[in-house]
Amino acid sequence: MTEPRPTGDGRPPRKRTPRVGEVVRTSRITPHMIRVVLGGEGLAGFPSGEQTDRYVKLLFPPVGATYGVPYDVERIRAELPSDQWPVTRTYTVRAWDPVAGELTIDFVHHGDEGLAGPWAAGARPGDLIQFMGPGGGYSPRTDADWHLLAGDEAAFPAIAVTLEQLPPGARALVFVEVAGPEEEHADVLAAPGVELHWVHRGQGIPGDALVAAVSAAPLPSGRGHVFVHGEAYAVRALRGHLRATCGLDPEWTSISGYWRRGDTEDRWQATKREWNARIEAEEAPVGS
């Protein structure tokens, strides 16, 4: 095994220890959304946190792996070929119940497509999964005059948590793109002051309907706090609209692509930093 790189003060970095979650129960909350609730001793000490877009990185061993949960990720990467390494997938925490010790994660499922969706569809009580985290950074500002929340199925768990944590009477415009009316979540209720718009994608390109709906919506007066996450091309278009056209302060906007159509998560994560830097350069004033 390779030695960990030292930090700036010469000390080795703290080794991140994965947690192990045990499937407690699962349910299908829409035709293409599966809810998995994890529990077990491995969740002891899981931090509650204040962020509403908290995420964990789930670790999926490849089919036919010679090891089972729990396992030492660093040892596997040092001793086994790369096709035997676990694959990482990032998912938003839908809920954390510190009393019951239960972590809830929602998965989009499209048949055999992808890795995490099929795992969730086949998950049974007692199954184990390893993960890292949580991480996250966004939470709705209490000093905002209004909020704009926009995203697709991947961003919806964070949007739903945000709606649950908005202070009473907060004004919010919410746009969620889903395949059709059958994918709307019946358990999400819009409080007074919240305008919840379900945007139906149909057979269109993911993100196009969301961009059209948000771009056509008049924004309230005052200072707004913005959360826009989802497909990268759509997010890029909305970023330009909200920052350049509407003149919103970048410091009051949380805008990022969760995924990019045509890419696996591995390819997207490998190029995300470059993608974001290019967008920042495009937005920079000439001569800056």
C-alpha positions in Angstrom: 0.0 0.0 0.0 1.2 3.5 -0.8 1.9 6.0 2.1 -0.7 8.8 2.4 0.5 12.2 1.3 1.3 14.6 4.2 -0.7 17.7 4.8 0.8 21.2 4.7 2.1 20.9 8.2 3.9 17.6 7.5 1.3 15.4 9.2 -0.4 12.5 7.3 -4.0 13.2 6.4 -6.7 11.6 8.5 -7.8 8.4 6.9 -11.5 8.5 6.0 -13.2 5.5 7.4 -16.2 4.2 5.4 -19.4 3.5 7.1 -21.6 0.4 6.6 -25.3 0.7 6.3 -27.8 -2.2 6.5 -31.0 -2.1 4.5 -33.9 -1.8 6.8 -36.7 -1.4 4.2 -37.4 -0.2 0.7 -40.4 1.3 -1.0 -41.3 2.5 -4.5 -42.6 6.0 -4.1 -43.1 6.7 -7.8 -42.8 4.3 -10.8 -39.2 5.2 -11.2 -38.1 6.3 -7.7 -37.1 3.8 -5.0 -36.6 4.8 -1.4 -34.0 2.8 0.6 -33.8 3.2 4.4 -30.5 2.2 5.9 -29.8 1.5 9.6 -27.4 -0.6 11.7 -24.5 0.1 14.0 -22.4 1.5 11.2 -24.6 4.7 11.3 -23.8 5.4 14.9 -22.5 9.0 15.2 -23.8 10.0 11.7 -23.8 13.9 12.0 -27.2 15.6 11.7 -25.8 18.7 10.0 -27.7 21.8 8.8 -27.1 21.5 5.1 -30.1 20.5 3.0 -28.1 19.1 0.1 -26.0 16.7 2.1 -24.7 13.7 0.2 -23.0 10.4 0.7 -20.7 8.5 -1.7 -22.0 4.9 -2.0 -19.4 2.2 -2.8 -20.5 -0.6 -5.1 -18.2 -3.7 -5.6 -18.2 -5.0 -9.2 -20.2 -8.0 -10.1 -18.3 -11.2 -9.1 -16.1 -9.3 -6.5 -14.1 -11.6 -4.3 -14.7 -9.5 -1.3 -17.7 -8.5 0.7 -18.9 -5.7 3.0 -17.1 -4.5 5.0 -13.8 -4.1 3.1 -10.7 -1.9 3.1 -10.9 0.3 0.0 -7.2 1.3 0.2 -6.1 -2.3 0.4 -8.3 -3.4 -2.5 -6.9 -0.6 -4.7 -3.4 -1.5 -3.7 -3.7 -5.3 -4.2 -6.3 -5.8 -6.9 -6.6 -4.7 -10.5 -8.7 -1.7 -11.2 -11.6 -3.7 -12.6 -12.1 -5.1 -9.1 -12.2 -1.8 -7.4 -15.5 -0.6 -5.9 -17.3 2.1 -7.9 -18.5 5.3 -6.3 -21.9 6.9 -6.8 -23.0 10.1 -5.1 -26.5 10.4 -3.6 -28.3 13.1 -1.6 -29.5 12.3 1.9 -33.3 12.5 1.8 -33.6 12.2 5.5 -31.7 11.3 8.7 -33.5 10.2 11.8 -31.0 10.3 14.7 -33.5 8.8 17.1 -34.2 5.7 15.0 -30.7 5.8 13.5 -32.1 5.6 10.0 -30.7 7.1 6.8 -33.1 7.5 3.8 -31.8 7.7 0.2 -34.0 8.0 -2.9 -32.8 6.3 -6.2 -34.0 6.9 -9.7 -34.6 3.5 -11.4 -34.7 2.9 -15.1 -34.6 -0.9 -15.4 -31.1 -2.3 -15.9 -29.6 1.1 -16.7 -26.9 2.3 -14.4 -25.5 0.8 -11.2 -27.2 2.3 -8.2 -30.8 2.0 -9.5 -30.7 -1.7 -10.1 -29.0 -2.2 -6.7 -31.8 -0.3 -5.0 -34.5 -2.3 -7.0 -32.9 -5.6 -5.7 -32.1 -4.4 -2.2 -33.6 -6.5 0.6 -33.6 -6.1 4.4 -30.2 -7.1 5.8 -28.2 -6.2 2.7 -25.1 -4.2 3.4 -23.6 -1.2 1.6 -20.5 0.8 2.3 -20.3 4.6 2.0 -18.4 7.7 2.7 -19.7 11.0 4.0 -21.7 13.0 4.5 -20.6 16.1 2.7 -22.5 19.2 1.5 -22.6 23.0 1.6 -26.0 24.5 0.8 -28.7 25.5 3.2 -31.4 28.2 2.6 -30.5 31.6 3.9 -32.8 32.9 6.5 -32.1 36.5 5.5 -33.3 36.0 1.9 -36.4 37.8 0.7 -37.2 34.8 -1.5 -35.9 31.5 -2.7 -35.6 29.8 -6.1 -35.2 26.0 -6.1 -34.9 24.2 -9.5 -33.7 20.8 -10.5 -34.6 17.3 -11.8 -35.1 13.9 -10.2 -31.5 13.9 -9.0 -31.8 17.2 -7.3 -35.3 16.7 -5.9 -34.3 15.1 -2.6 -32.3 18.2 -1.7 -35.1 20.4 -2.8 -37.6 18.4 -0.7 -35.4 18.7 2.4 -35.0 22.4 1.8 -38.8 22.8 1.6 -39.1 21.0 4.9 -36.6 23.4 6.5 -37.7 26.8 5.1 -38.9 29.1 7.9 -42.7 29.6 8.2 -44.0 32.1 5.7 -40.8 32.0 3.5 -41.5 32.8 -0.2 -40.1 30.2 -2.7 -40.5 29.4 -6.3 -39.9 25.7 -7.0 -39.5 24.0 -10.3 -39.0 20.2 -10.5 -38.6 18.5 -13.9 -39.8 14.9 -14.0 -40.8 12.5 -16.8 -44.5 13.0 -16.3 -47.4 13.4 -13.8 -46.9 9.8 -12.6 -43.5 10.9 -11.2 -44.8 13.7 -9.1 -44.2 13.1 -5.3 -47.5 13.0 -3.4 -45.8 13.4 0.0 -44.4 16.9 -0.8 -46.8 19.6 0.3 -46.2 23.3 -0.6 -46.5 25.5 2.5 -48.1 28.9 2.3 -45.7 31.2 0.3 -44.3 28.3 -1.8 -45.2 27.9 -5.5 -44.4 24.3 -6.5 -44.3 23.7 -10.2 -43.9 20.2 -11.6 -42.4 20.4 -15.1 -43.1 17.4 -17.3 -40.2 16.3 -19.6 -42.2 13.9 -21.7 -40.0 12.6 -24.6 -37.9 15.8 -24.6 -34.2 16.3 -23.9 -33.5 16.2 -20.1 -33.4 19.7 -18.8 -34.9 21.6 -21.7 -38.3 21.9 -20.1 -36.8 23.0 -16.8 -34.8 25.7 -18.5 -37.8 27.0 -20.4 -40.0 27.1 -17.3 -37.5 28.9 -15.1 -36.5 31.3 -17.8 -40.1 32.3 -18.3 -40.8 32.9 -14.6 -40.7 36.4 -13.3 -38.6 36.7 -10.2 -39.8 38.5 -7.1 -38.2 41.8 -6.0 -35.7 41.8 -3.2 -32.7 39.5 -2.7 -33.2 35.9 -3.6 -31.2 32.8 -2.6 -31.0 30.3 -5.5 -30.4 26.5 -5.6 -30.2 25.1 -9.1 -28.9 21.6 -9.6 -29.4 18.8 -12.1 -28.3 17.9 -15.6 -25.1 19.9 -16.5 -26.2 21.5 -19.8 -29.5 22.7 -18.3 -27.7 24.0 -15.2 -25.3 25.9 -17.5 -28.1 27.5 -19.3 -29.9 28.5 -16.1 -26.7 29.8 -14.6 -26.2 32.2 -17.5 -29.9 33.3 -17.3 -29.9 33.9 -13.6 -26.5 35.5 -13.2 -26.0 37.3 -16.5 -29.5 38.1 -17.6 -31.2 38.5 -14.2 -28.1 39.9 -12.5 -28.2 37.7 -9.4 -25.3 37.8 -7.1 -23.1 34.7 -7.5 -22.6 34.6 -3.7 -26.3 34.0 -3.3 -26.5 31.2 -5.9 -25.8 27.5 -5.5 -25.6 26.2 -9.1 -24.0 23.0 -10.1 -24.4 20.0 -12.4 -25.1 16.7 -10.6 -24.8 14.7 -13.9 -24.3 15.2 -17.6 -26.3 13.5 -20.3 -24.1 11.1 -22.4 -21.6 10.6 -19.6 -21.2 8.1 -16.8 -20.7 9.6 -13.3 -17.1 8.6 -13.5 -16.4 10.5 -16.7 -18.5 13.5 -15.4 -16.7 13.7 -12.1 -13.3 13.5 -13.9 -14.1 16.5 -16.1 -16.4 18.5 -13.8 -13.7 20.8 -12.4 -12.5 21.7 -16.0 -16.2 22.2 -17.1 -16.9 24.6 -14.2 -13.6 26.5 -14.8 -14.5 27.0 -18.4 -18.0 28.3 -17.5 -16.4 30.7 -15.0 -14.1 32.0 -17.7 -17.0 32.5 -20.1 -18.8 34.6 -17.4 -15.8 36.7 -16.4 -15.9 40.3 -17.7 -13.6 41.1 -20.6 -10.2 42.3 -19.3 -10.6 40.8 -15.9 
